[in-house]
Amino acid sequence: MRRNARDINQMAQVRVFNRRFYSIAIDGDNDGQLDVPLVISLPEEPGVEISGPFPKNYIFDELGQTVDGQNQRMTPPPMIVGNGSGASAIKFSDDGKIVVVPALKATAAR
């Protein structure tokens, strides 16, 4: 979500808790406050997982670019998501774009 958030507590956030669960928090109603995070689980199929280490936290500024906890722009390492037939790397670019490319599947830290 690209809103006019300038404070870390107002910026869209994705938190990856472990190999199967993550949450998304956005300001869906544009009131300046993040909504209650939506927790999502990956399907319970063999090999479907996010690679560690955990936890992973992603914060997106008003331009959709990733920032750290001090609101400094940074490019996190790719996030690897796999299933029984392979894996994909989710890369975060400096200009706020996300690119998905094939990747080698690593064993997730549990």
N, C-alpha and C positions, 0 to 999 in steps of 0.2 A: 504494500500500500504506500503510495507516494502522497503523503499529506504534507502539511507545513510544520511537521514536528521538528523542534530544535533541541528539546530536552530529551535525554536518554529515556526517561520514564514515559514518554509519549511516542517513541519510535516503535515501529513494527519489530517483533522479535520472534525468533524460532529457537526453541530449546530442544536438543536431542538428549533424552535421558539415558537411553540404553539402545541395544541393537534393534528394538522393536517399537519403542514409544517416543513420540515427540509432541511438542505443543506449539501452537501458533497464537500470538497475541497481536491484534490490530485495533485501531480506533475505527471500527466499522460505522459508528454513528456520527463521527466527526465532532465529538464533544470535547476533544483535547485529552481524553483519558483512554488508556488501553482497555478494551473489553476483557471480560474474563477469558483466560486462555482456553482454547479448544485443544483437548488432548486427543491425539490420533495414534492408532496402532497399525503397524503393518500387518498384512494377512499372515495367519498362522500356517504357512506353507514351508516345507523344508527349504532351507537356504535363503529365505527372504529376510534380509537384515541390513542394517546400517553398520558400517565398520567403525570401530573405536579409534582413539580413546574417548571416553565419556566423562562428564557431560560435555556437550558442544553447545555454544551459545552464539547466535547470529543476531546482530542488531542492524537495522536498516534505517539510514537517515532520510531526510526529506527528498533526496534525489535517488533513493533506492540503493545507495552505496553502503557497503558494510563498514561499521565503525566498532571500536572497542568500547569498554566500559567508561572511558574518559572522553568519549565522543571524538576520538581521533580516527581518521580514515585508515583502514587497513584491509588487506586482502587475505582472508583466511585460507588455509589449505583446502583442496577439494574434498568434498564429502563423497564417500564411496557407498553406493547402494547396490546390493546384489540380490539375485534370485538363483534358482537352480541351474539356469542356463548361462549366467554371466554376471557382469557388473557394469555400472555406469558411474562416471565421476561427475559430480555437480561442481562446476567451477564458477567462482565469483570474480568478475572482472572489476577493474578500477573505475569503469564508467557506469556501474550499476546494472550491467547485463549479466544474466546467468546463462552459461553454456553447459550442455550435457554432452559428454563424449564417452566412448567405450573405455573401460578400465579393466585392470586385472583385479580379480576378486581377492581381497585379503581376508584373513580370518578375523572376525570381530572380537574385540576385547569384551569379555563378559563380566 
